[in-house]
Amino acid sequence: MRGLLALMLLAMLAGCVTTPASKPSLQQLRGEVHFPQALPRPATVEVAVLSVIEGHPLQVAATRYEVRAGAHFVDILTKE
């Protein structure tokens, strides 16, 4: 009976051990698009942010926006 009680106590203590998950930090990327002259019509710009995860390039963020002038600013929040 004592052995069973000790085993149950050990199992309960082992089950209480947890590793806190770290929250991914955010990184802000800022970019600028330049053209040599004014655009004759609006253009669509797509930006993809890639990161190497477990040896493979994976997309971690993406955005799409319309450019009507010579320069445009964009902010993207990504996981670091």
C-alpha positions as CSV (number, residue, x, y, z in Angstrom):
1,M,0.0,0.0,0.0
2,R,2.8,2.4,0.8
3,G,4.5,1.6,-2.5
4,L,1.3,2.4,-4.4
5,L,0.9,5.7,-2.4
6,A,4.5,6.6,-3.2
7,L,4.1,5.8,-6.8
8,M,0.9,8.0,-7.0
9,L,2.7,10.9,-5.3
10,L,5.7,10.6,-7.6
11,A,3.3,10.5,-10.7
12,M,1.5,13.6,-9.4
13,L,4.8,15.5,-8.8
14,A,6.2,14.6,-12.2
15,G,2.9,15.7,-13.9
16,C,3.2,19.2,-12.3
17,V,6.5,20.1,-14.0
18,T,5.8,22.4,-16.9
19,T,8.0,24.6,-19.1
20,P,6.5,28.0,-19.8
21,A,6.1,28.7,-23.5
22,S,8.0,31.8,-24.6
23,K,5.9,34.3,-26.4
24,P,7.4,35.3,-29.8
25,S,8.6,38.8,-30.0
26,L,7.4,41.1,-32.7
27,Q,9.7,42.9,-35.1
28,Q,8.6,45.9,-37.2
29,L,9.8,46.1,-40.7
30,R,9.5,49.3,-42.6
31,G,10.2,49.7,-46.3
32,E,10.0,52.2,-49.1
33,V,9.2,51.6,-52.8
34,H,10.8,53.9,-55.4
35,F,10.0,54.2,-59.1
36,P,12.1,56.3,-61.6
37,Q,8.9,58.1,-62.7
38,A,5.3,58.5,-61.8
39,L,3.2,55.5,-62.4
40,P,0.6,55.8,-65.3
41,R,-1.9,53.7,-63.3
42,P,-2.0,52.1,-59.8
43,A,0.3,49.1,-59.1
44,T,-0.2,46.3,-56.6
45,V,2.8,45.4,-54.5
46,E,3.0,42.2,-52.6
47,V,5.6,41.7,-49.9
48,A,6.4,38.3,-48.2
49,V,8.7,37.9,-45.2
50,L,10.5,34.5,-45.1
51,S,12.2,32.9,-42.2
52,V,14.2,29.7,-42.0
53,I,12.4,27.4,-39.6
54,E,13.8,23.9,-39.0
55,G,16.0,24.2,-42.1
56,H,13.1,25.2,-44.4
57,P,12.2,28.7,-45.6
58,L,8.6,29.5,-44.5
59,Q,6.5,32.6,-44.9
60,V,6.0,34.3,-41.6
61,A,4.2,37.5,-42.8
62,A,2.8,39.0,-45.9
63,T,1.1,42.1,-47.1
64,R,-0.4,43.5,-50.3
65,Y,-1.0,47.1,-51.0
66,E,-1.7,49.5,-53.9
67,V,0.8,52.1,-54.9
68,R,-0.5,55.3,-56.7
69,A,2.6,57.5,-56.5
70,G,6.4,57.2,-56.6
71,A,7.0,56.2,-53.0
72,H,5.0,54.3,-50.4
73,F,5.7,53.2,-46.9
74,V,4.5,50.0,-45.3
75,D,4.8,48.4,-41.9
76,I,4.7,44.7,-41.3
77,L,4.7,43.0,-37.9
78,T,6.5,39.6,-38.0
79,K,7.6,37.0,-35.5
80,E,11.3,37.3,-34.8
